[in-house]
Amino acid sequence: MRAPALLSGWHPVLASLVAALLLLGWGLLLSPGLAAVGWLAGLLFWLGISLGAFVLLAVHALTGGHWGAALDGALVPAVAALPLFLLLALPLAFAMPALFPWVADPSRVLHADVAALYLNPPGALLRGGVSLLLWSALAPLLVLLRGAARTALGAVALLLHVVLLTMLSVDWLLSIDPRYHSTAFALGLLVMQMLAGLAWAAVLRPEAGGGEPGRAGDLAGMLVAAALGTLYLTYVQYLTAWYGNLPDKAAWFLLRREAPWPWVLAAALLLSGLLPLCGPMLRSWRRSPGALARIGLGVLAGLWLHLLWLAGPGFGAWSLLSGALGLVAVGGAWTGLVRGVLAPRLRRPAAPAREGLRHG
């Protein structure tokens, strides 16, 4: 059975309910922190696909090109699902004390003024809610507007996305260890989201039945570019921390030297970095929607592992299991909405002829 078929119908929703109940029981009876980080990893993974689609639509609003119309069937339903995350993020509000050490002990933050003015629960909740609301409001405009208005909105959406993602990356990921900070972290997350959006589109391409070798090649080239960006930014952050002899940053990486995290990162980089780089080198793979779908599945698995490597080490190896439950719990609800409700009903209106011109 093909992957798109597995993502349709009631199966994802039922799997989501079962996984969510298991995580809830885990949090109430065993370890609230492990359950919370599992939900967080699942939330960030599926939100990353929606936000990756958001960025790709904004880029297409500025550049045009045939690739936008070719990927609409995957990207438009994904961005239309952004309001769902206003509900899916609610468990994090209740799990903040178990997930973020600065909630119970503000002294864990290196600078007291940062804790007082920025890293506090009301501020984090407000920033998260406003960010999700703004993304949810801009998404339908990117789909519906045409011409110069859409081009202008694309520029505004990209700039705003960088600002919102920078805040969210600090609040939801970096602040798990408030001693660590990285100026390139949000940019790395942005490129990972673009890669996730492209991989999701690749997974769904066989269902389009188009078999258009030129457009499959375009998608392969975009996957290569996004994978290169992910590998580069991951390496640069490590290089800056390690060879800059920065103790707080080095401690963050040293925690990830304990088993099984080196193997998790290796698998993540192999699947989300080397696979989309090397696979399209084969001409038959590059022009085959089916081969790209298999690459896309591997990339998505690698990105999920990468997110677990970022969020999970402080909670131990069991966060791999809770992360798997979070992946299913959030993903079942998201795919049930995207594939079961939105995809059959949504598609961007046909673009004017000038926007259909090929760029690059």
N, C-alpha and C positions, 0 to 999 in steps of 0.2 A: 504494500500500500504506500502511495506517495505521501511525502510530508504534508503538503497542503490538505490532503484528505483527512489526515489525522488531526488537523487543527480546526476542523469544521464540526458542526453538530453539537451535541450535548456532552461528548466525551471530555473536552477541556474543562467545562464548567463543573462537572462531577469530580474530576481529578482535583480541581481547585478547591472545592469544598472539603474534600478528604484531607488534602495537604494542609489547608488552613486550620482545620480542627486538630491535626497532629501537632502543628506548631503551637497552637494555643495551649494544648495540654502540656507540651514540653515547657513552655514558658511559665505556666502556673504551677507545675509540679516539680520540675527539675531545675532548669536554668533560664531565667528571663533573658539574660544577656545573649545566650546562644540562639534562642528563638528570635530575638530582636535582630541580630545580625543576619540571620537567615532571611528574614522578611526584607531587610534593607537590601541585601544583595539581589534578591529577586526583583524588588521594586526598581533598583537602579538599572538592572539589565533590560527590563521591558520598557521602562521610561527612556532608556538610551536609544532603543529602536525608534520610538515615536519622535524623540528629539532629533535623532539623525535624519529621519524623514523631513522634519521641520526645516533643518538646515539645508538639506538638498533642494527642497522646494524654494527656499529663499535664494539660494545660489542660482537656481534655474530662472527665477524672476529677474535676476540681473543679467544672466548670460544668454538665455534662450538655448535652443538646440533640440534635436530630435530625441535625445535621451530622456528628457523630462516626460514627454508623452508616453514613451515606452515603459517608464517605471511608475506611471500614475496609478495603475491598478494595485500596486503595493504601497506606495507612499501616501496617497490621499486617505485611505482608511486608517493608516497608522497615525497620522496627525489628527484625524478626527476623533481618535480615542483619547486624546490628551486630557479632557475633563475627567475621565475615569480615575486619574491619579489623584485628584482631590479627595476621593474616597479611599483609594488604596494607601495613601500616605497617612491616614488617620492613626493606624496602629503605632506608627513611630512617635506620635505625640504622647501616647501613654507609656511607651517603652524608653523614653529618653533617659531616665535615671539609670537604667540597666545598660544602656548602649554608650552613653557619653559620660566620661568621668568628671567633666567640669560641671555637670548638673548638680551632683552631690557635693563636690569639692572644688570651688572656683580657684583655689590655690594651685590646682594642677596646670592651669594656664600660666605660661611663662611671665606674662605681663599683666599686672592687676587691672590696668585700665582697659585692656582688651576684654577681660572677663566682665568688667562692669558695663562697658559700652557696647560690646558686640556679642561675645559668647555667653548669652544668657537665654533661658528657655523662652520667655516671651518674644525676644528678638528673633530667635531661630524659627519659631513657629510662624511669626509674621512674615519673615522673608520667604520661607518655604511656601506659604499660602499665596502670597502675592506673586511669586515666580510662576507657580502652576496656573494661577488665574490669567496672568498675562500671556503665557504660552497658549493657553486654551482659547483666549480671545483672538490672538493673532492668527492662529492656524486656519480657521475658515476663511479669513480674508485673503490669505496667501492662495487659497484654492479658488475663490470666487472672483477676485478682482482681475481686471484685464488691463493691458496697455501700460501707460506711464504710471498710473496709480499703483499697479502691482510692482513695477520696477522700483518705485520709491519705497514701497512697503518692504520689499526684499532687503534693501539696504538698512532700513530701520530695524527690521527683524533680526538681521545678523548682528548688528551692534548691540541690540538689547539682549540677544541670546548670550553673547560673550559676558556681559555684566551679570546676568542672572545665573549663568552656569558657574561663574567664578564664586559667587556667594554660596550657591548650593554645594559646590565641591568642598568648600571649607566646612559648611555646617553639617553635611551628611557623611563625609568621608574623612577629611583631614582631621577634624576635631575628635575623632575616635582616639587619636593620640595627639592632644593639643600642643605637645612640644614640637611637633614636626610641621614644617611649612615648606611649600615649593611654589615658586612663581610660575613654573611651567605646568603645574598639575592640571589646572582647568583646561589649558590648551590641549594637553594630552587626552583629557576626557572628551573634549569636543571632537577630536579626530577619531577616537574610538566610537563615538556615537555615529559619525558619518559612516564609518566602516560597518557598524551594526545595521544602519539603514540600507546600505548597499547589499549587505549579505542577506537581509530579509527579502529585498527585491529579487535577489538571485534565487533564493529558495522558492519563491512563488512563480518565477518565470515559466517553468514547464506547464503550469496550469493555464497560462495565457495562450498556449498552443500556437504561438506566433512563428517559432522557428526562424527568426530573422537573424542571420549570421552577423550582419553588420552591427546591429544593436547589441547582440550578445558580446561582440568584441568591444564595444564602447563600455559596457558594464564591467568587463574583465579589466580594461585599462583603469577604470575608476577604482576598482578593488585594489589593484596594484598600488596606485598612488596613496590610497588611504592606509594600506598596510605598511608602506614605507614610512609614512608619517607616524604611525603608532610605534613602530620599532625605533625610530630615531628619537622620539620624545621620551620613550621609556629608558633608552640608553643614556640620554643627556641628563635626566634627573639622577640616575645612579652615579654618573661620572661627576656631576657637580657635588653631590653629597660626599662621596667617598674620597676623591682626590682633593677636594677642598678642605678636608680634615675638619668637618663640621660635626661635633659630637652628637647634637640632637638629631641631625639627619642620619648620621651613621647608625645610631641606635635603632632607628626605625627600620633600616635595612638589615641590621644584625638580627632583629627579631624574626625576620623572614628567611634567615639561614637555617633555622631549625626545621627538621622534618615535620610534615611533608611539603613545606612551602617551596623549596627549590624545585621540586618535581612539578608542583602545580604551575609555577611560573614557566618552567621549561615547556610543559604541555601547552600552556596558553600562548606562548610566543611561537611555538611550532604551528599551532592550528590557526591563530589569527594573524600571524606575521609571515612565516615561511610558506605555508600552504597557498595563500592567495598571491604570493610573489612567484612561486615556482610553477604552480598549476597552469596558469595562463601562458607560460612559455611554450607549452605544447599546443600547436595550432588547432588540433582536433578538440582540445579542451576549451581553448579560448573562444571558439565559435559554436560551442555546443551548450544550449541552455540547460540540458540535463547535467552535464559536467559542472557547470557553474552552480547549479543548485546543490550539488554535493559539496563543492567548495564552500558555498554559503553556509551550509549546516556546520561544517568544520569551523568556520570563522566564528559563528555564533557561540559554539561550544567553547572556543578559545577565549572569547571576550567574557563569557560568564566566569571562567576560571580566573581570568585576570582581575575581575571585580572581587572575587573571593580572596585573591591574593592581596588586594588592597585593603579589604575590610576585615578579614577573618583572623589573621594570626594572633591578635591579642586575646582571642577567645578560644584558641586551641584548635586541634585537628577536627574536633566534632563540628566545627562550623562548616565543614564541607557537606556534612549530612543535612544540617539545618539549612544551608544554602540551597541544596537540592530541593528540599521541601518548599522553600521560599520561591524558587524558580517555578515550581508547579502551581503553587498557591496563587501567586500574582499572575503568572502566565496563562493559567486556565481562564481566569476572568477576562484578561486582555485579549487573548486569541478568540474566546467565545464572542466578544463584542466585535472585534475587527473582522474576523472571518465569517462569523455567523450572521451578523446584523449589518455592519457598515459596508463590507466589500460588495455585496450584491446590489447595493443602493447608490454607492458614491462613485463618482468619477469627475475629474475636473472638466469644466466646459471646454469645448474645442477652442484652441488658440487661434488668433488671427494668423494669416499667412506669414507675416513678417517674423512672428515668434517661432514659426516652425523652421526657420533657416538654421542650417547646421553651423555650429561654432566649434572650431578646433577639430 
